[in-house]
Amino acid sequence: MISPEPASHQSAPSQPGVLLINLGTPEAPTPEALRPYLKQFLSNPRVIEFPRWLWWPILNGIILNTRPKKSAEKYAQVWMPEGSPLKVHTARQTRLLQDFLAKRFHPAPVVQYAMSIGSPSVVEMLERFREQGCDRLLVLPLYPQYAASSTASAFDEVFAQLAKLRNIPAVRTVKHYHDHPGYIAALANNVRDHWAKAGRPDKLVMSFHGIPRSSVDKGDPYQDECRKTGLLLAEALELDASQYQICFQSRFGRAEWLRPYTADTLEQLGRQGIRRLDVVCPGFVSDCLETLEEIAMEGKTIFIQAGGHEFHYIPCLNERDDWIHALGDITLVNLQGWTGPGFANGETSATDKSVDY
């Protein structure tokens, strides 16, 4: 059913909106909160590409009866006073991006964030954009590397909700920014800042979230984009091939995922006598369960128990100024022609604004 446009929406002033999208997080580190979160996540056909008749009994009969408790215990170890780390950092990034744009536009585009799973939901944020008169919408998933299971899922949710509207806004999407100069520079600066304080490691591990090998075989570009990011970061840090390793974490189920696996790599490096190991997660722009618990805690234990001596986890970009500037540059480029008059310093539109990468 296509809904009518409320009169209040029809009379609202026109302006662009920017929607940042991240994966999502449970509302609390409890089994009760994890169960609906995991059910929504693992019911997504882009995430689990099994036939429904095969996957549904496994999900509802086994996974949702065992995994919520284990996941809740892990979330409890990293939960912040303000809530889930992923949600806290995403909310902060949204405010900082709004401030960045407010210095360049008057009035500034409206910036909101949504979660593909959980709250604030995409449908809730799209309604808020309607109330604020946004007739142009830039959708920017916070995934540097494109994958069908993450980026495409975010787009699916947006377009599914837009399909219910009568007056659909103009829409632009940002598919990826895995090789964006500002993003790569922020990653490199982040690592350099850590090394300036703690010294350099014997080896740097770049751990990306994994996806099933079958997804790449079917044409998903994710692996190539991760490797491109890793190569560019290594070049920026002036590392040779022996000084870094790209690997993939968060394997789920028994199917083969992208290799080498991060856990296996950490164990092997420990056994090889690597004394000091640093790990960075370039595919995550916000610290979350997968970085703070899986890498900083579990990964450290694996490495030390295998014979390693010193393990350093390098935090994600989070609220770094150079990352917010890069995110702002990505936004500016994709808003070109949508901003109208009022650009800072007398510019008349975003197309007149040179973007400093």
N, C-alpha and C positions, 0 to 999 in steps of 0.2 A: 504494500500500500504506500503510495507516494503522499507524503503529508503536505498540507497547505502551509503557506508562509504566514506566520503571525504578523499582524500589522506593525508591531514594534520592530520586527526585523526588517520590514520593507522600508521603514523610514530612518534606519540607523545610518550614520555617515559611512562612506566607503573608505576602506583602508586594507593594506595587505596584512596577512597573518603568517607567522612562522611556527610550524609545529615540529618540535623535537620529539622523537620516539625512541624509547628504549624497551628492552625486553619485558621487564616487570619484576615484581617481587611480592612475596606474601605480606600480609598486613601485620603479622607477628611471628616470632620464632617459636611457633607451637605446632603440634601435629594437626590440630583443628584448622589452623590457618593454611598449613601446607597442603592439605588434601585437595581443596578446591583449586588452589593455584596449580598444583601438579596436574590435576585432571584437565584443566583448560589448556595448559601448555602441551601435554602429551597427547591431547586429542586433536591437535592441529595436524592436518595431513601433510603440510609442508615440513613439519618437524619429524614426524614418524611416517615414512612412506611405505607402510605395510598395508595390505588389504584390511579393511575395517573388521571383517569377520574373523580375521586371524588376530588382530591386535586388541580388539575390544575385551575379550576374556582375559588376556594377559594383563591389560591395564587395570581393569576393575576387579579382577579376581586375585591378583598377586601384588602388583606394584603399588596400588593405592592403599593396600592393607599393610605394607611393610615400609615403603620408602618415606612417608611423611614423618615418622618418628625420627628416623636417621637424619633426614634433611633438617628437621627442626633443631636437633642437637648441634648441627654444624652452623646453622644460622645464629644460634644463641651465642656462639663463640665470637662472632664478628659484629653483632648488633650494636648500633650506636645509640646514645641517649635520645637522639632525634628520630631514630628509626633505622630502617634498612640502609646500609651504605650506598647501594645503587640509587635508591630513591633520594637520599640526602644529597649526594653529589649531583645527580641530574637536576634537582630543583635549584641548587646553587648555580650550576652552569646556565640554566635558563634565565635566572635573574641577572647574571653577569652579561649574557648575550643581549638581554634587553637594554642594559646600561650601555653596552658597546654601541648598539644601534641608535639609542637615544641621543648620543653625542654626534650622530651623523645625519639624523633625520628629524624633521619636525612637521607633523607628529611622527613618532617612531612606529614602525610596524609592531603589531601585537605578537609577543612571543609566549608560547605555552609549551608544556611538555605533557606527553601521555605515555602510558605503558601498553604494550600489546596485550599483556596479561595483567589483570588486577587494576588498581587505581593509581592515579586518575586515568580513566579509560579514554579511548579514542572518541567514542560517541559523546562523552561528557565534554571533551575539549572542543570538538566540532560544534557542539551547541553553543559553547561559550564564544567561539569565533563568530557565529551567526549573530549572537546578541550584541557583539561589539562591531558589527557591520563590516566584517572582513569578506570582501568579494573576490579576493585573490589569496591563494593558500600555497605556501611553500612547505612541502613535507620533507623533513631532513632526519632520517633515521641515524642514530648515533653509533652506527656500525661502519668503521672505515673501509672494511672489505665487504664486498657484496656476497651474500649467500641467499639461496632461495628460502632457507629455513628461518632467516632473521630479517633481512631487508625486504624480501618479497612478502613475507608474512605481514610486515608492518604496512606495506602498500595495500595488501588484500583487505586489511581491516579498515583502512581509510576509505577505499573505494566501495566497500560493502555498505558503509554507512552513508556515503554520498549518494549511493543508488536509491536511498529512501527519501531524498530531498527533492523538492520541486525546483528550487532556484539554486543550482549547483555553482559553487565558486570556480573561477579559473584555477587550475591546479598545476603546479610544477613539482617535480620530485628530484631529490639528489640520490643517485644510485650508489655512489661510493666516493671516497676521497683517499684511497689507500696510498696514492703517490703524490698527494698535494704537498707542495713545497713547505707550506706553513706547518702542516701536521708533522711532516718528517723532521723539520727543524725543532719543533717542540719536543718530539720524542728524543732527539739527540741531546738537546739542552737538558732535559730531565735526567738522562743518564750521566751526562757530564757533571751536573750539579751533585749527584750522588757520589760520583767518583772523587770530586773535589773535597768532599767531607770524609769519605770512608776509604779512599784509595781504590786502585784498580784491581779487578779480579784476575784469576788465571784464565777464566773463560766466561763469556756472556751467553746466557741462554735466552732466546726469544721464544716465548711460549704463546701460541695462538689457540683459540678455541677450535676444537676439532669438529669435523662433520663426517658422515659415512663416506667411505671410499666410493660407493656406488653413486653418490650424488655427483662427484667429479666425473665419473665415467659417463654420466648422462648429460654432461655439459655445464655443470656448475663451475664458474670461474674462480671460486673462493681460494683454492690452493695457490693458483698462480698469483692472485692479488696479495696473499699473505707473503709469499716468497719475494714479490716485488718490494713490499714494505720492508721486509727483513734486509734485502740487499741494499736498498737505499739508506736504511738506518746504519748498516755496517759501513757503507761508504762515507756517510756523514761523520762517523766516529773513527774513520781511518783504521778499520779492523781488517786483517786478512782472514782468509777462510778458516784458519786454525784457531782463531780467537773467538769465534761465535758459532752457535748452533741454533737452527730453527726447528721447532718441534710443535706438537699439537696435544692439547689436554682435553679433559672432560669427556672421555669416551663413555658411551652409554650402551649397554647391551653387549651381545656377543659378536655382532658383525664387525668386519674390519673397518676401521676408521683411518683417517689420514695419519701416515707415519712420517717420522718416528714419533712414538708416544712420549709425552713429557715425563711421565713417571719412570718409564724404562730408561730414558736418557739420563735423568738425575741419578738413578741407581748405577748405571754404567760409569758415569763420570766419577762418582764416589769410589767405585771399585778401581778405577784407573789411577787413583791417587791425586786427583785434582784437589788442591787444598782450599782455594777460595773460589766460590762460584756465585755469580750474580744472575738473577732472573728478572726479566722485564716482560710485560704482557702488552705488546703494541696494539693488539686487536681490541683491547678494552680501553675506553676513554675514561671510565669511572671504576674505582675499586668496588668490588662486589664479592659475593661468596666464592666465585671461581678464582679470584686473585688472592683474597685475604685468608681464606681457609684452605683451599685446594693447593695453592702454590706456597704462600708464606708460612703455612703451618704443616700441612701434609708433605709438601715438597721438601721442606727443610728436613723433616724427620727421615724421609727416604734417603736423601743425600748423606746426612750425618751417619745414619745407621749402616750405609754401604761403605763408609770409610772416609767420607769427606770431612773437612775440618771447619770451614767457615762458609756460611750461606747468607746471602743478602737478597731480599726481595726489594726491588725498586718500585715504588708506588706508581699508580697510573697517573695520567695527566691531571685528572680531577679539575681543580680550579686554577691551574697555572695561568699566568697572564699571557704567555706566548700561545698557549692552547686556545684560550678564549679569543685571542686576536685571530688565530687561524680559523676558528669556527666562525668568527665574524666575517672574515674574508670570503669563506665559502658561501656564507649567506648573502653577502653583498653581490657576488657574481651572479648568483641565481635569482636575485631580486631585480636585476637590470631591466629597466623599462617599466617597472611596477611601482616605483616610489613616488613619482610626480614631483611637483615643486616643493621647495623647503629643505633641500639637501644642504648640509652644513657648508659654510664658507661660500655661499652663493651659487653652488651647483644647482642645476635644474632637474637632474635625474641621475639615477645610479649609473647610467651609461657614460656620464661625464666624469665619474669618480675613478681614478686610477687606483687599482688595488695593489698594495705593497705586500708581496709574498715574502 
